[in-house]
Amino acid sequence: MKYPRRLLAAIAGLAVAAVALTGCLYAAIPPEGAATPAPSREPDLNGVPAGFEEFYGQALDWQSCVGVDAGSYDCATVTAPLDWADAGAGTIELAIIRRAATSGTALGSLLTNPGGPGASGYDLVADSATFAVSARVLDAYDVIGFDPRGVGRSSAVACLDAPEMDAMLYDIPADPRGSDGWTAELTERNIGFVEACEANSAGILPHITTDNSARDMDLLRGVLGDETLNYLGYSYGTFLGATYAKLFPERVGRLVLDGAIDPSVSGLEVGTTQAVGFESALRAYMADCVGGRDCPFGGTVEEAMTDLSTLLASVDANPIPGSDGRMLGADNLMTGIIAALYAEASWPYLSRALSDALQGDGSTALQLADFYNGRNPDGTYSDNSTEAFRAYNCMDYPLDTSAADEDAASARIAAEAPTIAPYWQGVDVCAVWPYPPTGVREKISADGAAPILVVGTTNDPATPYSWSVSLAEQLSSGVLITREGEGHTGYNKGNVCVDAAVEAYLVDGTVPTADVTCGA
């Protein structure tokens, strides 16, 4: 049985979002002020790779953004090479959005990425730039959101229509978990998904890699007229940023990597460590929950975890209905739990979902799973994050683990994440992906790069703190900012110490003289 990459890297989509308890699910977005459209700078052509000069020299045609406040934002499309090894192999398009520095005099551009792989940086900035960065950073930079290749408004991976996606993500297998029939059904789903991706993605699948996306970022830097890259990457965005630093250390400006992925660990280790991380976050939720008025469980944390395991097993054996006619099985109950563990502010919503499930109503848990999967209440999907997520991971992670490695990982998950373990392993779509992976897993030192800030949160479930520690140690110029607390990522989450360190670096260029630890 292959190890899953859907839940093995539960990083997608929720990197900087939280569930708001308002009767529906969305990112809590504050209002914004207006910004003055930014002047364009001449493209930076220094060090352009031979044959790609035309791409770097293109002039951007900034236009008002569709559906976005025209007074605050402008948008453009950048033409990039399909294949960075062959300038003549065709082109793709990259969608970008710019919110001009409110000061009117920008230090330069600040590119942002919210995670995934597959989350939309365009949407992050369009929905609320103040949710991505603080007002002080908005004052200093032209903040740039972009959809990486394969994502959203850029040349995108396309696979299934909405009903087909529903069937893949929500249909409950007919045979018992772990049986030959269960494996065969999930394998058949994966094959159908992969065939649709190949048929509908216009030949881009073999080029959907983090290496290529990092090279695209250098193109964006060049056409925006910046000599060095200033960048804020969350979650998977840290791997994208670290890859950029590996490829272009001399062009690193001010990089902040928040909620880091360790680039040296295998896909199997990513999944194993995440399982343990989510179990830890689940225990923290239970410690906060038990004894509370609205908690669905009582007794000790151990007793509550046992009761949750019983609920999951019950729903696995006998799925429960949601209000829209769909059935909630254990896999999507677990997806809903994971979605709510990304932010401590979402814990009350998790209590409500579990309380409803105990009463035989799967509606709230399905809403949480929908939020994770980008599914709208009308059954459509808001983005292609699921497709892009799988495309990137299947190309980035080598399939080089042995049966012994998988057995050892399973044993560790069973021992250290017993509540999550039964629902963590599955059938890997990457086993039937039409192209072999080209990515490597290795330490990144980025020798010669300017200082790079790495932000880690001590009980981050999706990108465990140990990964931030490791990346900061690998980077020759890495500096670690530690946030003690719960939830995914640390900057712009209300911790004054973290925010001050990041903003002093981004705005003033002040590098901490040593690693910084910020209390909860």
N, C-alpha and C positions, 0 to 999 in steps of 0.2 A: 504494500500500500504506500503510495506516494504521500509526502507531507504536503499539507495545503498551503497555498500562498495567499488565499483570500483572508483567512484568519491568522495565518502565520505573520502577516504584516498588517495588523489592524490599525495602520497609521493613516489610512486614506481618508481624506475628506474632512476630518474633524480637527485638523491641526490647531486652529485658533478659534474654533466655534464652540459655543456652549448651548445647551438646551435651555430655553427660557420657558418658565412655567406660566404660560399665558393662554393655555387651551390649545395651542398649536406649537409646532416646533420651528424655531428659526434662530439665527444668531442675534443676540441682543445688540442692536445697532443704535448708537447715539446720534443726535442730529449734528449736522456739519455747517460750518460757515462757508462763505464763497471764497474762491481763489481766482487770481488773475491769470489768464492764459500765459503760458511760458513762451519766451522767445526760443527759437531753434538755434542750435549750435552747429558749426561745421562738423562733418564726420571726421573721426580720428582714424587716419590711415596708417599710423605707425605700426610696423610689425605685421602687416596683413599677410596671411599665407599666400604664396604664389598661386595665381589662377583665380583667386576669390576677391580681387580688387573691386570688381563691379558690384559685388554684394555689399562690401563695406562702404562704398562710395555713394550708395543710393540716397536720394533726398526724400525725407519723410513728408507725406502729405497729411498734415494734421487736420482733422475734421471734427465737428461736433459729434458726440457719442450718442448713438440711438438709445433712448430710454434712460439717459443719465443727465443730470443737471448740466446744461451746456455752459453755464457760467463758471463751473468749477473744474471741468474735465475736458480733455480732448483726446482723440483716438487716432490711431494710424495702423497700417498694415505693413509689415516688414517682409520682404522676400528673402528666403534663406535657401541654401542648397539642400536638396534631399539627402545627399551623401557628402559628408565632409572629406571623404577620400577622393571624390571625383566631382569637380565643379560642373561638369557637363552632363551629369546624370539626371537632371531635372530639378525642380524647385518645389518648395512648400511655402505656406504663408504663416506668419506669426502675428497674432492680434495683440496689440498693446494699448494701454490706457494710461494717461498722464494726469496727475493732479499737481498743478503748479505750486511751487513754494509760496506760502501765504505771505512771506516777507517781501516777495517781489524780486529778491536777489538770491538765487539758489546756489548752494555749494556745489551742486551737480545733480545727477540723477541717483536715486536710490531704488534699485530693483528689489522686488519682493516676491517670495514664493510661499504659499500657505501649506504645502505638504502634499501628501498623496503617496506615491506619484499619481497624478490625475486630477488634483484639485486646481481650480481656476484662480490664477493670480489676478486676472482681469476682474472677475467677480469680487474678489476680496477688496480691491481698491474701489470698484464701482459701488458696491453695496455700502461700504463705509471705510474710507481711508483712516479714520480715527480709531477704528477697531483693529487695524493692522499696525499702526504706529501712533505715537503720542502727538499732541499738538505741537510740542517743541520740535519734533522731527519734521512734521508737516511744514512748519515755518521755515525750516532750513533747506529742504530738498524738494526737487520735483520727484514725487513718489510715482514709481512706474509699476503697474501691474501688467503681467503678461501671461498668456496661456502657452505653456511649453508645446513643442511639437507633439501632435497626437491628442491634444487636449482642447475641449471646448470650442472656442471661436477660431482657433488656429486650425491648420490642416489636421483633421481629427481621425482617430480610430473610430470606426463605426461597425457595429456588429448586429445586434438584435433589435427588433422593434419592441415597444413597451410590453405588449402581452407576452412575447417570447422571453423578455427579461424577467417578467413576473414568474413565469414558469421555471426559469432557471434558478432564481433566487428564493422563491417561496414555496414551490411545490414540494410536498413531503414524499420521500421515496416510499414505494409500496412495501419493500422488504425491510427486515430488521437491520438496525445499524450494525455495520461491520460484516454483514453477510455477503456472499458472492453476488446475490441479486442486487443488493444495495450498491456495491462497488460497480457493477455493470451499468446500473441506471445512471449513476453519477458520471461514469466515464462516457456514456452516450451523450449526456448533456454537454460535457466538456467538448466532445468532438463537434457537436452541432454549433456550439459557441465559436469554436476556432474556425470552422469552415465559413461561418457568417462573417467573422472578422476579416478573413482573407478575401472574401468576395466583395466586401463593402468598403474596404479601407484604401482603395486606389494605390496599392503597392507600397504603402509606407511602413508596413509592419517591421521589416528587418532593420529599419532605421530609427525605430522608437527606442532609443537608449539614453541613459543619463549622460554618457560621454558626448553624444551628439547634441543633447540639450544644453550642456555646459558650453559647447562651442557656439551654439546659438546665442547664449548669453553674451559671449564676447562680441558677436556681431551686433547685438543690441547696444552694448556699450559703445562700439565704434560709431554706429549710425546716430546715436544720441549725442555724440561729440564729447564723450568723457575719456580722458586718458587712462584712468583706472576704474575698476568696477567697485562701486559701493552697493552693498547687498545685505538684505535681511531675509534669512531663510528659516522657516519653521519645519520641524519634523523631517520628512523626506527632503525638504528644501535644504537641510543641512548637508545631506549627501551630495545634492546638486552643487551647493556652494563649495564643499570640500573638493569635489571633482574639478570645479573651475580652478581652485587654487593649485591643484596638482598640475593641471594643464598650462596655466598661465600665471605662475607665481609672481612674475614681475609686473603684472597688471592688477594685482590685488590692491584695492583701496581700503575701505573700511568694511569688513565683513563681520556680521553677527550671525551665529549659527545656534538656534534655540531649539532644544529638545533633540539632541543629536542622535544620529544613527552611526554606529561604529562601522566604518567602511571595510574593516578587516574580517568581520564575522560572516559566516556562511548563512545562506537562507535558512537552513535547518536550525542554526543557533539563534537567528533572529526570532523564529517562531517559538523556540523553547523559552528564550528569555522573556518574550512578550507574555507567554502564558503565565509564567511565574509573576510577572509584573502586574497583570490584570488580577490574578488571585490576591496579591498583596493589596491592590486598590480596593478589591471587593471586601476584604477583611477590614480595611479602614472604614469603608462605608458601613459595614455591619457594626463596628465598634461605636460609630456615631449614632446608628439607627436604634439599636436595642434599648428598650426602656423609654423611647420617645413615644409621644402620643399617636403619631401616624405610622409607626413602624409596623410592618406586617409580621415581624418575628419578635419573639421574646427570649428570655433566658440569657445565657452567656453567648459570646461570639461563636464559640465552637458549636453550641446547640443551634444557633441561627444558621450557620453554614451547613450543618447537617440537614436542617429543614429545607434550605434552599436546594440542596442536592436532591432531596426527596421530591420537591416540586418539579425540578428539571426532568427527573426520571419519569414522573407521572405524565408530564406534558409530552415527553418523548413517546411514551406508550399510547397515550390517548390525547392527541392534539385537541386544542380548544378553539372555539370560534371567535373571530373578531366581528365588529359591527358591520363590516363591508362584505361579509361572506367568505373571506379568506380564513384559513385555519392557521393557528399558531402552533408550530412544532418546537422542539427543544433547540434546534439550530438557530431559529430566528428569535426565540426567547433569549438565547445567549448573545446574539448580535445586539439585541436591545439593551441587555445588561452592559455590554462592552461600550455601546454608544454613550450611555449615561455616566460611565466611569471616567470619561475624558475630562470632566470638570466637576469640582465639588459642588458647584451651584446646581448641578443636575441631579444630585442625590435625592431630593424630594420627589422628583418625577420618577425615579427608579422605584422608590417606595410605593408610589401609586400604581406603577405597572405591575409590580409583584403582588400587591394587594388585590388588584383586579384579577390577575392570573389565578390566585388562590381561590377566587370566587367563580372561576370558570370563564372569565372574560379576557380574551387575548388582545383587545383593541389597543390598549395603551402600549403594550409591548410591541405590537406591530407598528405603531407610530414611531417608536424609538428605532426599530429596525429600518423603517422607511427613511428616517432622517439620516441614518448611517449610509443607506444605499442611494440617497438622492432621489427617492420616489416621492412624487407629489400626491396629494389626496385624491386627485382625479385619475390616478393610475399612470400618468405620464412620468417621465424622468427628467429632472432639471438639468442634467449634464451627462457627460459620457465618462464620469470618473471611474466607474467599475471596469469599463472596457480599457481605458488608458492605464489603470492600475495594473491590470493583468498583463497588458502588452509590455510595459516597462519592466515589471518584475521577471517576466519570462525571458527577456533579453538581458537583464542585468545580473541575474543570479545563476551561476553554473550549476548544472545538475550533476554534482560529483560526490554526493553522499552515498555511503554504503549502507547495506541492511543493518550492519552492526551499529553504525552511527544513528540510524533511525530508531533502533531498539533502545539505545542508550538515551536518546532524547525522550522517547515515550516513557521510559522509566523515571526520568527526572521530572517530567510533567506530572505523572501520576503521584509522585512523592511530594512535590512542592506546590502543585496546583490541582489538588484532587477534585475540587468542585468543577473546575473548567475542563479538566482532562478528557472526560468522555465525549465532549463536543468540539474538541480542538483539531483532531486529526480527520482527514478526509481524502479525497482523490484530487491530485494536483493537475490543474489544467495545463501547466507548463509541460507535463509529460507528453502532451499531444500538440504542443505549439508547432507551427509549420517551419520555424527557423531556429537554428541552434543559438543558445545564448552567446553573446560576445563580451559580456562584462566580466570583470575580475574582482575578487575580494582581496584587498590588500591594504596595508597601512598607508596613510597619506601623511607625508611630512611637509610638503609644499615648501621646500627649502628656498629661502630668499624672499618669501612673501612678507608683506607688512603684518603687523599684529592682527590676530583673528580672535574675536571673543566667542567663546562657547558657553552657552547657558544651559544648565541642567537642573531639573527639579527632583528632589530626593525620592518622592514616591510617584513619579511619572509612570503610568502603566504602559503607555504605548511605546515610548522611547526611554527605557529604564536609565536611571541616573548613571549607572556604570558605563554606559556608552558615551555619555558626555565627558566623563572623566577620561576615558580611553582616547577619544578624539582630541581632547585638549592636550594630552600627553604626546600623541603622535605628531601633531602639528608643531613644527619647529618654532613657530611664533604664537602658539596657542595660549590663551589666558582663560581660566575657568571661572565663571560666575555661578555660584550655587544658590538656588532657592530652596529653602527647607519648607516642604509642604506637599500638598496633594495636587493632582491634575496634570494635564499635558501642557508643556511649554511654560516659560516663566516670565517673559517680558510683556509689559503692558497688561498685566493681570492684577494690578493693584499693589504690588510689592514695591515700596518706595526705594528701597536699597537697590534692587535689580534695575529698576527703571532709571535711577540716577546714574548707575555705572554704564548702562548701555547708551544713554543719551549723551553723557559726557564724552564717550568715545565717538559716537556718530557725529555729533554736532561740533564738539571742540577738539576732537582728535586726542583726547586724554586717555592714555592707556593705563589701567591699574598697574601699580608697581608689583603686585602679587595677586594670586588668586583671591577671590572675594567670596565670603559666605554671608548670605542674607537670611535672617530668621523669618519664620512664618508671620 
